[in-house]
């Protein structure tokens, strides 16, 4: 459905992938109110699994189970659920008890850090995040990083401090680091170099150009591509993907945002990953099964077995 159609609907299920993959970064706690909800019912092409009660005002355990069923039906059989403030981090840890196909990442989003700092609450929030890292199914610190699009210069010192603290947490706990980088490429790379990046460092929703991709590859980072790589305007992002080795590539939704073409007017969900994977395979010049297997292997190398 074209983005400009004005008639948003739940996107139909794509053809299943031949080899199962991992959605590296999704937010199953977030319910968009501006678009039809793909988690409210099975999308076209997915067999219904019965009606279940939904907790008013937020996602229920059954909402999450439905999202995971939808995804598994098209070959997305594992996900990394990301909590990026205290509320969503608590949600993430709670849901890990119910869903064996889910691993968790928890952190304070860079736009959250200045707000907490203003209230004198950043230190306490970081302490709680560290406590959550003890859960055996929390396998990443994220998403952390820098965001100069929504936070102005006054908030940058708090973002920098929070980012450095999260890097330290990932290294001390032996966990992967998932990085949010928006309009802040140079400083993200600089701070990672200054602090020393964790062994597994993931650029979530990679948004850099070819030059940045080459530097990240040289440093050994993993690049995770979202639905943005399918956008007609994203030729620079596809150039970046083209120079990234298969063993350093991940795929994600960042759901419910960044829905891949041709369904940009619909809410995103993990079951739409196959659309992104197939575009990525075309850019890389590899067959879809080969890319799927590489993504699956790299995901388990980064986070361990599910």
Secondary structure as the mmCIF struct_conf table of DSSP 4:
data_model
#
loop_
_struct_conf.conf_type_id
_struct_conf.id
_struct_conf.beg_label_comp_id
_struct_conf.beg_label_asym_id
_struct_conf.beg_label_seq_id
_struct_conf.end_label_comp_id
_struct_conf.end_label_asym_id
_struct_conf.end_label_seq_id
HELX_RH_3T_P HELX_RH_3T_P1 UNK A 3 UNK A 5
BEND BEND1 UNK A 6 UNK A 6
HELX_LH_PP_P HELX_LH_PP_P1 UNK A 10 UNK A 17
BEND BEND2 UNK A 18 UNK A 19
STRN STRN1 UNK A 21 UNK A 26
TURN_TY1_P TURN_TY1_P1 UNK A 28 UNK A 29
BEND BEND3 UNK A 33 UNK A 35
TURN_TY1_P TURN_TY1_P2 UNK A 38 UNK A 39
BEND BEND4 UNK A 40 UNK A 41
HELX_LH_PP_P HELX_LH_PP_P2 UNK A 42 UNK A 43
TURN_TY1_P TURN_TY1_P3 UNK A 44 UNK A 45
BEND BEND5 UNK A 46 UNK A 46
TURN_TY1_P TURN_TY1_P4 UNK A 56 UNK A 57
BEND BEND6 UNK A 58 UNK A 58
HELX_RH_AL_P HELX_RH_AL_P1 UNK A 61 UNK A 73
TURN_TY1_P TURN_TY1_P5 UNK A 74 UNK A 75
STRN STRN2 UNK A 76 UNK A 83
BEND BEND7 UNK A 85 UNK A 85
HELX_RH_AL_P HELX_RH_AL_P2 UNK A 86 UNK A 96
TURN_TY1_P TURN_TY1_P6 UNK A 97 UNK A 98
TURN_TY1_P TURN_TY1_P7 UNK A 100 UNK A 101
STRN STRN3 UNK A 102 UNK A 106
HELX_RH_AL_P HELX_RH_AL_P3 UNK A 110 UNK A 118
TURN_TY1_P TURN_TY1_P8 UNK A 119 UNK A 120
HELX_RH_AL_P HELX_RH_AL_P4 UNK A 122 UNK A 132
TURN_TY1_P TURN_TY1_P9 UNK A 133 UNK A 134
BEND BEND8 UNK A 135 UNK A 135
TURN_TY1_P TURN_TY1_P10 UNK A 136 UNK A 137
STRN STRN4 UNK A 138 UNK A 147
TURN_TY1_P TURN_TY1_P11 UNK A 148 UNK A 150
BEND BEND9 UNK A 151 UNK A 151
HELX_RH_AL_P HELX_RH_AL_P5 UNK A 153 UNK A 173
TURN_TY1_P TURN_TY1_P12 UNK A 174 UNK A 174
STRN STRN5 UNK A 176 UNK A 182
BEND BEND10 UNK A 183 UNK A 183
HELX_RH_AL_P HELX_RH_AL_P6 UNK A 185 UNK A 195
BEND BEND11 UNK A 199 UNK A 200
STRN STRN6 UNK A 201 UNK A 203
TURN_TY1_P TURN_TY1_P13 UNK A 204 UNK A 205
HELX_RH_AL_P HELX_RH_AL_P7 UNK A 210 UNK A 219
TURN_TY1_P TURN_TY1_P14 UNK A 220 UNK A 220
STRN STRN7 UNK A 222 UNK A 225
HELX_RH_3T_P HELX_RH_3T_P2 UNK A 227 UNK A 230
BEND BEND12 UNK A 231 UNK A 231
TURN_TY1_P TURN_TY1_P15 UNK A 232 UNK A 233
HELX_RH_AL_P HELX_RH_AL_P8 UNK A 235 UNK A 242
TURN_TY1_P TURN_TY1_P16 UNK A 243 UNK A 243
BEND BEND13 UNK A 244 UNK A 244
HELX_RH_3T_P HELX_RH_3T_P3 UNK A 246 UNK A 248
STRN STRN8 UNK A 249 UNK A 251
TURN_TY1_P TURN_TY1_P17 UNK A 255 UNK A 256
BEND BEND14 UNK A 257 UNK A 258
HELX_LH_PP_P HELX_LH_PP_P3 UNK A 259 UNK A 260
TURN_TY1_P TURN_TY1_P18 UNK A 261 UNK A 262
TURN_TY1_P TURN_TY1_P19 UNK A 264 UNK A 265
BEND BEND15 UNK A 266 UNK A 266
HELX_RH_3T_P HELX_RH_3T_P4 UNK A 270 UNK A 272
HELX_RH_AL_P HELX_RH_AL_P9 UNK A 273 UNK A 284
TURN_TY1_P TURN_TY1_P20 UNK A 285 UNK A 285
HELX_RH_AL_P HELX_RH_AL_P10 UNK A 288 UNK A 303
#
